[in-house]
Each structure stands twice: as structure tokens, then as C-alpha cells.
Amino acid sequence: MSIDINFTDDDWERIRRDWTSWWDGDIDRPMVMIENVNTLMGANDELSEDFLLHKPVDEVIDYFQARLETGNYYGESWPRYFPNFGPGFMAAFLDAKVVPMPDQHTVWFEAKEPVPIDRLHFAYDPDSVWWKRIQDITRTAVERWGDRVSMAHTDLGGNADILASFRTSNQLLLDLYDAPEEVLRLTGEITDLWKRYYDELYEIIKPCGRGTSNWAGIWSPERTYMTQSDFCYMISPAMFEKFVLPDLSSICGDMTHGFYHLDGKGQIPHLDMLLSLDSLAGIQWIPGGGQPPTEEWMPLLKRIIDGGKRCQVFVTTEGARRIVREIGGKGFAFYILAFPMTAEDAANFIKTLADEDIGKR
């Protein structure tokens, strides 16, 4: 069944041209992503075990096809499909217990049984039911939709976060002191496997010819990923440098356009090290629950831009306008939190933003 989507070949050419120019630093304005896609279609059911693992693959693709066909894509947004199996889903490939929490819109992972850290090892399992499931869904989507939709990698997660799924966060914090060499061994094993999973999914995705993307809505004509380490919210910069940064550097070194998910003020102490990472192209800032909105963090946003990195933020229309007025738009990718928005409203907003950006320059 072919897909009938409101996006032309000319639109795709514009997406490739503008995102490529943005990565190359040749575009002065911000990227603006406005999607009118119905995200309310049985959202809880999507993270139930039945939907994630047992629902026939063709029916899963039918379900998301209906969503894509009703969507509108304004600015630099595009038709994309992200197989959402929960954050850090690589833990499932390594035989963690999968605990769907549909009422909380997430999935948790935990060890099936406690294993002493010196006896814990991670290896590639081609027969993992969850790994086979992700491959089947990714492959079927690419075969069904071809070059009409950009296929994203599932959320593989960060290596420390994945390890915390097996050790628990509290125990892993103790491990950093009690068994640092074992932590380094295990994060190294996870990073090597992470690259293998990324590469194997990339080979499935590549034939559609629509670049790569991720859960966050960042597009690249080549290889990109939103790296992360939510665990590092709880550790010092010295520990971040020892246990997290080397693996981030290794993964970003394999990317054409690596990004980092800076989630919450507890990660700000690590920012200077991230800015010094040559292989890291950009940083996504998420203030976190209970914190002021994105546009209230202007000094932080300016540090990221002045540090030579691109910056993605989730922001309201007024928030985006304020950032442009105070900092300028170059280097930013604004994911606009406004649903729904008509084509006329989107065009008027993008024009207003461009006029204010020109005024700032």
C-alpha cells in the first residue's frame, strides 16, 4: 500500500539544501520546524507491550502511515517516522527486562536478575526478540514508504544510562568509586555494541535516500544522532570526563553531525567539555521539569552558539522570537511547540521571525 503524503520531491530537495547549508554554517537564519501531525492517536497504546512486540508489523506501519498522511510539514520539518520503544532501548537488545509504562508515556528497563559487576558482560545477540522487532519495523517502513518518509533510528540511549538499567542508578554511582575499572570496561563494551546497532540500522535506512534523523527532529543528509547521558546529571565534571566523555567522543567521531541532549541544569557543569569536543556539531538544551522555559536561559544559549556549536531547542513562537531578538537566529534549530497551526499562520510566523532576525543583524 503506497503512502499519500503532503510532501513533494521539491520539498525534499529544499530540506536537503537548507539543512546541508545549516550544517555547513552557510545559512544565517534559524531552522524552523513546525509539524501538524496528530500525536494523540492512541498514544498510550503505542507503548503497551502488545503494540511494541506483538502487533503485526504491517499493522504497526498502517497505524503510523495514517498519521503521516494527515500531517502537514512547515518550515524545515519533513515527514519522518521514529520507532519509539522508549529511551535507551538498546538495553532491551542486551537482555534487560522491558517494563512498558504507557500511562507515563515511557518504557523502563531493568536487570532480569542482579549480577555482580565483575561478572557482568554484554555481547551482541542476533536472536534478541527486541532487536529483531526493531529491524523488522525499520525494514518494513523503508520498503513500504521508500523515499517518501525519512526513517529515524530508534532511541538507542547513552552508554552510562544503559549500564544504569542493569546496575540501577544508585548502584552505578557507588560503582564509580568502588569498581571504576569495571565501569570503564562495561561502558566500553556498550559503546562498541552501540556502534554496531547504529550501523546495522543505518544500512537498513540508507536505501530510502532521505538522510538520517532521530527522536528530536534533527535531519542530516548523512549520519546524525542525538547522543545523551542523563546519568551524568548526578556526577561531577571529573567523573564526566573519565566515564562519559571518551565514549561520546568515540560515537560522535563516527557521525557526520553528532548532537548532544543536554537535559537539565545538573548537566550544565559539563558544558565546557562538550563545547571542546570537535566531533560534536551541536547541543540540544532541555531545561527540565519545573524550570523556566527555554528563552529564560539566554546566557546558556549564547555560550553554546559562541562556542561554535549549533543549538536545538523546543520553544513557543514567542520564545523563538525572543531568542532571535536577543541573540540572533544563526545556528539555532527551533522546534516550535504550537499545535495545530495553519499553513498561513506558519508562513506568517516564519516571515516575522526572519524579519526580526534581519533586524538583529
QUITA-V209622 format. One record per residue. RES is the residue in three letters. PHI is phi as a letter, one per 40 degrees, with the letter a starting at -180 (NA if undefined). Layout:
{{RES,PHI} {RES,PHI}}
//
This chain:
{{MET,NA} {SER,c} {ILE,b} {ASP,b} {ILE,b} {ASN,c} {PHE,a} {THR,c} {ASP,c} {ASP,c} {ASP,c} {TRP,c} {GLU,c} {ARG,c} {ILE,c} {ARG,c} {ARG,c} {ASP,c} {TRP,c} {THR,c} {SER,c} {TRP,c} {TRP,c} {ASP,c} {GLY,g} {ASP,c} {ILE,b} {ASP,c} {ARG,c} {PRO,c} {MET,c} {VAL,b} {MET,b} {ILE,b} {GLU,b} {ASN,b} {VAL,b} {ASN,c} {THR,c} {LEU,b} {MET,c} {GLY,f} {ALA,d} {ASN,c} {ASP,c} {GLU,c} {LEU,b} {SER,c} {GLU,c} {ASP,c} {PHE,c} {LEU,c} {LEU,b} {HIS,b} {LYS,c} {PRO,d} {VAL,d} {ASP,c} {GLU,c} {VAL,c} {ILE,c} {ASP,d} {TYR,d} {PHE,c} {GLN,c} {ALA,d} {ARG,c} {LEU,c} {GLU,c} {THR,c} {GLY,c} {ASN,b} {TYR,b} {TYR,b} {GLY,g} {GLU,b} {SER,c} {TRP,a} {PRO,c} {ARG,a} {TYR,b} {PHE,b} {PRO,c} {ASN,c} {PHE,b} {GLY,h} {PRO,c} {GLY,g} {PHE,c} {MET,d} {ALA,d} {ALA,c} {PHE,c} {LEU,c} {ASP,g} {ALA,c} {LYS,c} {VAL,c} {VAL,b} {PRO,c} {MET,b} {PRO,d} {ASP,c} {GLN,b} {HIS,f} {THR,a} {VAL,b} {TRP,b} {PHE,b} {GLU,a} {ALA,c} {LYS,c} {GLU,a} {PRO,c} {VAL,b} {PRO,d} {ILE,c} {ASP,c} {ARG,b} {LEU,c} {HIS,a} {PHE,b} {ALA,a} {TYR,c} {ASP,b} {PRO,c} {ASP,c} {SER,d} {VAL,c} {TRP,c} {TRP,c} {LYS,c} {ARG,c} {ILE,c} {GLN,c} {ASP,c} {ILE,c} {THR,c} {ARG,c} {THR,c} {ALA,c} {VAL,c} {GLU,c} {ARG,c} {TRP,b} {GLY,f} {ASP,c} {ARG,c} {VAL,b} {SER,c} {MET,c} {ALA,c} {HIS,c} {THR,c} {ASP,c} {LEU,c} {GLY,g} {GLY,b} {ASN,c} {ALA,c} {ASP,c} {ILE,c} {LEU,c} {ALA,c} {SER,c} {PHE,c} {ARG,b} {THR,g} {SER,c} {ASN,c} {GLN,c} {LEU,c} {LEU,d} {LEU,c} {ASP,c} {LEU,d} {TYR,c} {ASP,c} {ALA,a} {PRO,c} {GLU,c} {GLU,c} {VAL,c} {LEU,c} {ARG,c} {LEU,c} {THR,c} {GLY,c} {GLU,c} {ILE,c} {THR,c} {ASP,c} {LEU,c} {TRP,d} {LYS,c} {ARG,c} {TYR,c} {TYR,d} {ASP,c} {GLU,c} {LEU,c} {TYR,c} {GLU,c} {ILE,c} {ILE,c} {LYS,d} {PRO,c} {CYS,c} {GLY,g} {ARG,b} {GLY,g} {THR,b} {SER,a} {ASN,a} {TRP,d} {ALA,c} {GLY,g} {ILE,b} {TRP,b} {SER,b} {PRO,c} {GLU,b} {ARG,b} {THR,a} {TYR,a} {MET,c} {THR,c} {GLN,a} {SER,a} {ASP,c} {PHE,d} {CYS,c} {TYR,d} {MET,b} {ILE,b} {SER,c} {PRO,d} {ALA,c} {MET,c} {PHE,d} {GLU,c} {LYS,c} {PHE,b} {VAL,b} {LEU,d} {PRO,d} {ASP,c} {LEU,c} {SER,c} {SER,c} {ILE,c} {CYS,c} {GLY,c} {ASP,c} {MET,c} {THR,c} {HIS,b} {GLY,c} {PHE,b} {TYR,b} {HIS,c} {LEU,c} {ASP,b} {GLY,g} {LYS,c} {GLY,c} {GLN,c} {ILE,d} {PRO,d} {HIS,c} {LEU,c} {ASP,d} {MET,c} {LEU,c} {LEU,c} {SER,c} {LEU,c} {ASP,c} {SER,c} {LEU,c} {ALA,c} {GLY,a} {ILE,b} {GLN,c} {TRP,b} {ILE,b} {PRO,c} {GLY,g} {GLY,c} {GLY,g} {GLN,b} {PRO,d} {PRO,c} {THR,d} {GLU,c} {GLU,c} {TRP,b} {MET,d} {PRO,d} {LEU,c} {LEU,c} {LYS,c} {ARG,d} {ILE,c} {ILE,c} {ASP,c} {GLY,c} {GLY,g} {LYS,b} {ARG,c} {CYS,b} {GLN,b} {VAL,b} {PHE,c} {VAL,a} {THR,c} {THR,c} {GLU,c} {GLY,c} {ALA,c} {ARG,c} {ARG,c} {ILE,c} {VAL,c} {ARG,c} {GLU,c} {ILE,b} {GLY,h} {GLY,c} {LYS,c} {GLY,g} {PHE,c} {ALA,b} {PHE,c} {TYR,c} {ILE,c} {LEU,c} {ALA,a} {PHE,b} {PRO,c} {MET,b} {THR,c} {ALA,c} {GLU,c} {ASP,c} {ALA,c} {ALA,c} {ASN,c} {PHE,c} {ILE,c} {LYS,c} {THR,c} {LEU,c} {ALA,c} {ASP,c} {GLU,c} {ASP,c} {ILE,c} {GLY,c} {LYS,c} {ARG,c}}
//
